[in-house]
Amino acid sequence: MIISLVFVGISALVSWRLRSKFKQYSEVPTSSGLTGREIAEKMLRDNGITDVKVLSAEGFLSDHYNPANKTVNLSPDVYNSASVAAAAVAAHECGHAVQHATGYTWLQFRSKMVPAVQVSSYLVQIVLIAGILMVNIWPNLLLLGIGLFAVTTVFSVVTLPVEFDASKRALAWLDGAGITYKKEHDQAKDALWWAAMTYVVAAVSSVVILLQYLMIYLGASRRD
C-alpha cells in the first residue's frame, strides 16, 4: 500500500510538471508561425502520408493518433496554436502516424495487444481482489489475476519505445523542416521529455505492483 501511494504521488507530480511545461511553452511562439494543425499536415506530407486526416478533438492534452481510422486528433490548445508546445505535440502525434505507415515493429506489437488488454483491464481488478481474499483457499485464482495484470504491465512497457521513438521522429523533423530553431527545439524537447516521463512512471509502477502480487502468491504457496 505504501509503495502504491508513493507511485501515485510521483505520477501526480510528473503530471503536474507536464501541465506546467505545456502551459509555459504554450506562451512561446514558433518562428515558423505555423499552427499545430498546419504542422501536422506538413509533417504528414513530408513523409508521403496522404491517407491520414488531422482533426480537432475535445479536451486538454487529449491529443492522440488513432490507427483504426488513421486520424491525428489534436486538442484545441494544439490544433489552433502556433506555439512551441503545439508544435511538439502535433509532431509527436504525427510521429505515430509515420510509425504506422512504416510498419514500426513496437507499434505493431502494441496494436496486436489491444484486444487482450481490453479484456484484461475489464477483469483484472475483480479477479485480483477475489484472489487476495481467497489466497489461502484457492491461490490459483490470484495467479490468474496476476496473469491478467501482467498483460497490462507488458502493454505499459511496450508503450515506452513507441512513445520515445515518436518523440525522436518529431524532434528530428521539426529541426530538419525548420519549424523550431535552437532555443525552440530545446523547449520542444523538454516538453516531450516530461510527456514521456508519465509513461515511464506508469510502466515502473505497473511492474512494481505486479511483483507485489507475485510475492503475495508465492508467500501463500509456501504456507501450503
Buried (B, 14 or more C-beta within 10 A) or exposed (E): EEEEEEBEEBBEEBBEEBEEBBEBBBEBBBEBEBBBBBBBBBBBEEBEBEEBEBBEBEEEBEBBBBBEEBBBBBBBBBBBBBBBBBBBBBBBBBBBBBBBBEEBEBBBBBEEBEEBBEEBBEEBEEBBEBBBEBBEEBBEBBBBBBEBBBBBBBBBBBBBBBBBBBBBBBBEBBBEBEBBEEEBBEBBBBBBBBBBBBBBBBBBBBBBBBEBBBEBBEEBEEEE
